[in-house]
Structures are given as structure tokens and as C-alpha cells.
Amino acid sequence: MKSMLIFPPGWDPRGPYLSLPVLKAYLQQNNQEVLIRDENVEFYDFFFSEQFFKRMSRETSTLKKSIYFNSTLHIQEAKDVIRSKDSKSWQRKFAWNVLSNLNYLAGKVYKGFEIDFNSMHFKYSHDSTSEIMRALSDRAANPLIEYFEKDCSTIEEIKNQEIEYIGFSVTGNTQLIPTLTMCKAIKELCPSVKHIQLGGNFITRISSLIGNLHPFWNYIDSMLLYDGEENLSSFLQQLENNKDYSNIPNLYYLDDHRNLKRNEIVESKTINSLPPDFDGFDFSKYFTDNLWIPIYTSRACVNKCTFCTIPNASGGKFRHMPAKKVVENMEVVKEKYGISHFSFVDETFLVPKMKQIAKLLIDNEQKDISWYCETRFSKLLTADTTQILRKGGCSNIQFGLESYNQRVLDLMDKNIDIAWIEPNIINCFEAGISVHLFFMTGFPTETLEEAKNTYHFANEMILKSDEAKQLVSTMRSSKISLQTSFDAQQFDIEFPKSILPSEIDLINEREKRAAERSYKVYGFCFENESLKINRYVSLIIDEETQMTLLYNVKHGIFLSYPTSDLQIGNAKITFALDNIKSDLAYYDFLELENSQEKYSTMDEIFEGKYKLCLNDYFFEHYNSTDLLIYNKMFKEVIQTNVLGHELLKYFTISHKIQEWYAEITRSGLNLPVEKLEKLIVDALESKVLKVMI
């Protein structure tokens, strides 16, 4: 019998989910062939495609009028950048901006539809049965209906291969509408399919709510709860032979008379220790330049916190495999797929097991293997242990802090002594292991002071890491909406949410600039008067106000000018004022290849050849010690102090550097020239200052 397991859309497309590769490995060991498909990443790959947006533009004439439609010209380029290890920071900002714009456009065509890289949402609630059923037939709000009918290669494969059994692994509520939409399409389009079954953590959690007359049974035939390996193998044998499902544990199904049968729930006592088999997943389609492979060492949870629902759906007592077997599995996956980055998905990843795995990787000289995990705070996470973990490949540990109050932790059944928490974090920092903290507020009986105590502790821990301190400063200054010199209300258009660049990329980029300064271009002047508009620039001319809006798709930047100051035709543009030409070149609106431009270099600026002026687009933000000046156009930031800020304010009116030096000397300040030069360089690099040519 031909079988296929599917991971449905509605999950994170930056890496594979583990359930299907684990099931495939077990079934194949039992001589049961099964195909696996990650339909989640397949749909994301199609959604962000020129083909999809061309179809939308044909169906919706107003879409082409949107200033964001030019983004569709760069979809493949954006995906290539996101998946490339060699792409630069500005390229990645451009790529994510393109995808953000495409998502915005899709929401205009499919009302209420939103997709991001964590989940998928419709105008219909996935918490209401009646709304879910409405979503399955509303083509105006559910783009997956047409996708499964016309574009889904998995549906075509089911038909061509004459697949008889389909199993879905549903892990989150945002996958429910996509799953049932696909089930409905399979029932209508694939006559070979005899049985559709739902399984996975989320299905296990909601199974008690699905009674005999529930409408989901129109599109599915059974549900398999908790761990699937042994019971799925037994089920497939029965499906192929006599269809007697009565003795298969953890199975809910309809009998021949459409009566719901709920078989006995039996806890699993074994663990599948086989290496996961990812054959059938297309790794090239994941939206990442650095794929992490999920893997596990144990099943179920040692300590179940009062607020957690996930262990209730995993089933069975805590069981684990030896560290040696875990490392062998990692090495098998690395050898087979050429991937050496792993994420442990254990519900409870205990420190002794972490230490054993790290030591084995050290002994096996697996220096290129890296991994991260989630764990609890523990008295065993000593300084010596974290040093071993780091040497053995551990790059990040995610902790469930939840609360920094012993009373609340005890109510949560965390089994954590608050005295362990800070030393654990500091030990990780000193070993070079990054830390991610999860915490919550509003736990029953928690007081305002207790919530504040958790927040202040988390903030204190962040500030103990130099890199994290920079990140926090950047994120604080980045919470600014895009503001430019034009009045958006005068244009009859709606603007999408601005997408922020990666704060880590921002910091790394700043560190790299020192070596590039002699090659930087800080301003332009032109010999000719006719320049070409860049291919990723859209224009809107408002006849009533006689204003022209220009939108740069690549950087997500808006500029506007009186239409009388611009003369546009055949993608050529001329200007009434030289400063407009300079601004458009500075902000990458112009194609400069065929112009006779001249560039200003840092040496020329320090020689006094050009004047400097403060950029219009910046925002000031004070923290406890520093002043952050944030360029909202390019999402750049400069960190200085009050004195540095006052010195830069001199350039509110354009001046040459020599004039600036003279003014500082007259004021009586005795500052080293190298510090003044560094302030200017940083301000130019972050585009807080611009060159006047």
C-alpha cells in the first residue's frame, strides 16, 4: 500500500519539523515504505513567487496600482539572498523588505489573510469550528483553496502515485485551517486515497472535543493520538489487510456505520532511537542560510509545569536514549545530509545528558558540530560544566525563567531554586554560550511587584552581556515608525508596517566598516543632467496636490517632492534643484552606471573639500549613560554621549570640518583630534551626517 505523511502549512519555514522523519525511519525499519512531504515550506516557496503574484494581479486590477507591486519583480532575488551564506547585510534587509511587501499585498487580495515566519492567520478564527468550516470554502479569504487545486505538487504526486493513505502531523493551531483545506482538496481530487488520518501534538490536545457529529469527519477518517510509531505501523498493516482497528491503541475512528470509536489510551514505554530520515524534504527551499536539524534524546517530561500543555499530548513516562546513541545519530545525519548544526527538541534536556553529549563530541573530534537546546536551571550547571558544553559544540541555551520569584516558581511546580538562576546565566556568558530567557507575567496570584522583579532581573542579565547590551540599545532605538519629510495623508494610499533589519546584522556591519572606509562613497555630483530611475523605484503622482511620491522597494524608503521640481519620462528624470538630485542619489533612487558622477571620499572630506550637514531623518534616544542617534531611513544607529551629540548639532547648518574644528577650539574644549575624527566617521557611516555637494 502506498502511503504519504504530510506536514501542513502554518509553521515556521526556516527549518524542518522532526515528526515525519522520525516516523519514516521507524516505518522503514519495519519494511513499510512511506513518502514524507513538508507542505509547509512548499507553500511558503510558492506564496513568495512571481507566479503567485502575477495571478493575484490578474484577478485584482487595483494591485498593479500599488507602489509595492514592484516588489514582485524581485521575489526570486530576495529568496536567493535569504538562502545564501554570502549575502551582505544590506542585501538581507532588501530581501526581507521585499517579502514583507508581498505579504502586505496578499492581505489586500485575500481579506484578513496574514502570513509571517512563525504562523499563518485567516480572517476566520482557528478556535471556532463554525469559522473553520467557513474558511474551507471562502476563496476570497483562503488562498490555499486554489493552491491545492492548481499549484500543489504534492496533490499531483498523490494522484500520479495513486497514494492510498495520507497522514497529517499537526503541531499547532495555526495549521488547522490549512490542514482541513488540504484534506478537503484530497477528498475531491484524489480518488485513490482510501484513508486520511490526523495526528500530532495539537490533534491529541483537541481530540476530546471532536465528537461523533463533528463536521471535521467530513474530511478525515481517523485520529491517532500521542506517540505514533508503533501504533501507526499497526494501523497501516490493518488498513492494508482486514481493516480491524479495534485493537490499535490511541486511535479514534468512525466505523462502517459512522459511529465514533475511541480505542484505549495506552502510554508508550519505548523510545525510537533511530536517526531521523529526512529523505523527501527539499532542504534548499527553507528560508535560511544556516539550516539547523532538529533531533532529540528523550520523550515526555520529568517535571510537568502547571501551565504547560505540551507534555499532556506527548504521552508516556519519561524515557531517553544513551548519549552515545544520540551522538551516533548526529554523525549519521551530518554524513548523509552534510549539515552539522542541530537543535535539541527534548521537553526535558537534563544537564548530565548535555554534558555527556558534549564530552563525546569532543572525544570524537567533531569540532564542526554545533547545537542548542532548552533546559531548566540547575545546580549542576557549574562553570566547569558550561566550559565543557561550549567546547563540545553548545552555542545557545534557552531557559524557562518564567518568574524570578521563588513563591511563583513553586506555584508553577518548576522545581527550581531561585539561587541557581543567576549563576547559571553568568556561567554561560563566561563560557561563550548565548542565553535566551522565556518569562511570563500574570500567573494566578502573581503581584505587580513580583512581575516587576522578573522584568528587572531579566533586564539586568541582558546588560551583563556586552553584545546583548548593544542589542537592547539598538532594539530600543528601533521601535520607531518610518517618518520622512512628506505628509503621507496627501496620497490616497495605505502604507504597510515597516520591517526592521536584524539587530545582529547591524552590529556586525558596524564592526566591518573600519576596513572599508577608504572605499566608501559619501556624496555625488554629476556632469550630466539626465539620469535613469532605478528599476526598484515606484512613483505616484498626485494630480490634485501636484506632489510626486517615490518609493524605493530595495530599502523601503519614501521621498516626496513637488511635481514641478521633477521632470519624468521614459524612466528618465531631470531636476529643477540640484539638492533633489543629490538626495535621490544618496538614497539609491538613481541608476548611476551611465552617468559621469564624481565621488567624495573620506580623505576629501577631511581635507575640507566638501561640507557636512545633519541628515533630516534621525531620532534621539537617551538611556542611562548614552545617547543613541537613529537614522530612520536606513535603520542605522550611532551611539555617543551628550557631548558628542552637542558637537554633531553644529552641523544643523552645513559646514566644512575645518570650520567645525575651529569652533570647538574657540569654545575651549581640548579634545584629541583622533576622537573628533572617529565621531565624524561614525556619523557618516550611520548616515546621521551627509555630504553636501
KAJO-V42026 format. One line per field, one symbol per residue. ss: DSSP state (A for helix, B for strand, O for the rest). phi: phi as a letter, one per 30 degrees, with the letter a starting at -180 (. if undefined). burial: + if it has 9 or more other ideal C-beta (glycine too) atoms within 8 Angstrom, else -. Layout:
BEGIN
ss: ???
phi: ???
burial: ???
END
This chain:
BEGIN
ss: OOBBBBBOOOOOOOOOOOAAAAAAAAAAAOOOOOBBBBAAAAAAAAAOOAAAAAAAAAAOAAAAAOOOAAAAAAAAAAAAAAAOOOOOAAAAAAAAAAAAAAAAAAAAAOOOOBBOOOOBBOOOOOOOAAAAAAAOOOOOOOOAAAAAAAAOAAAAAAAAAOOOBBBBBOOOAAAAAAAAAAAAAAAAAOOOOOBBBBBOAAAAAAAAAOOOOOAAAAOOOBBBOOOOAAAAAAAAAAAAOOOOOOOOOOBBBBOOOOOBBBOOOOOOOOOOOOOOOOOOOOAAAOOOOOOOBBBOOBBOOOOOOOOOOAAAAOOOOOBBOOAAAAAAAAAAAAAAAOOOBBBBOOOOOOAAAAAAAAAAAAAOOOOOOBBBBBBOOOOOOOAAAAAAAAAOOBBBBBBBBBOOOAAAAAAOOOOOOAAAAAAAAAAAAAAOOBBBBBBOOOOOOOOAAAAAAAAAAAAAAAAOOAAAAAAAAAAAAAOOOOOOOOOAAAOOOOOOOOOOOOAAAAAAAAAAAAAAAAAOOOOBBBOOOOBBBOOOBBBBBBOOOOBBBBBBOOOOBBBBBBAAABBBBOOBBBBOOAAAAAAAAAOOOBBOOOOOBBBOOAAAAAOOOOBBBBOOOBBBBBOOOOBBBBBOOOOBBBBBOAAAAAAAAAAAOOBOAAAAAAAAAAOOOOOOAAAAAAAAAAAAAOOOBBBBO
phi: .dbbcbcddjbdccadcdededdddddddcicdbcbbcdddddeddecbdeddddddddbdddddddcdeeddbddedddddccdcddeddddedddddddddddddddceidbbbcbabbcdcddcbeddeddddbcddbbddededdcbddddddedddhdcbbbccccbddcddeddddedddedcbdddcacbcbjeddddceddcddcddeddbbcabcciecedddddddddddcchccdccdiccacddcicdccdddbddccbdcdddccejccddcddacadccdabcabibdbcddcccdddcciiddbbcdeddddeddddddddcicbcbcdcedbcdeededdddddddddhcdcdbabacacdaddddddddddeddcjdcabccddiacbdddedddhdhbceddddeeddddeddicdbbccbbbjdeidcdddddddddddddddddcddddddddddddddbddbbdccdddcdbccdddccddddeddddddddedcddcdccabbbdccbbcdddcccbbccddchccccbcddciccbbbeeddbbcahicbbbdbdddddddddciccdcdcccdccccddddddidbccbdddcbbcbccdbbccccdddchcbbcbbddedddddedecdbdddddeddddddjdccdedddddddddddddidcbdcc
burial: -++++++++++-+-++++++++++++++---+-+++++++++++++++++-+++-++--+--+--+++++++-++-+++-+++---+-+-++++++++++++++++++++-++-+---++-+-+-+----++++++-+--+++++++++-++-++-+++-+-++++++++++-++++++++++++++-++-++-+++++++++++-+--+---+-++-++-++++++++++++++++++-----+--+++++++-----++-+-+--+-----+-+++-++-+-++++--+++++++++++-+-+--+-+++++++-+++--+-++++++++++----++++++-++++++-++++++++++---+--++++++++++--+---++++++-++++++++++++++--++-++++-+-+-++-+++++++-+-+-+-+++---+--+---++-+++-+++-+++++--+++++++++++-+-+-+-+----+-+-------+-+-++++++--+---+--+-+++-+----++++-+++++-+----+++++++++++++++-+-++-----++-+----+++++++++++++--+-++-+++-+++---+-++++-++-++----++++++++-++++-+---++-++-++---+++--++-++-----------++-+++++++++++++++
END
